[in-house]
Amino acid sequence: MIIGAGLDKTGIMGPAGYRVSDFIRAGGIMTLHFLAVMMLVMNLAY
């Protein structure tokens, strides 16, 4: 989730002007949100 690797992501990096740090920033935020929601759901479920 954190690092943009793969043909689909590298295909838009050049034309859109994205850098690896942009993917790390966005992926880090998504990872933190995923962990927070997962922990909340686990606490509610069990």
Secondary structure as GFF3:
##gff-version 3
##sequence-region A 1 46
A	DSSP	alpha_helix	7	16	.	.	.	ID=ss1
A	DSSP	alpha_helix	20	45	.	.	.	ID=ss2
###
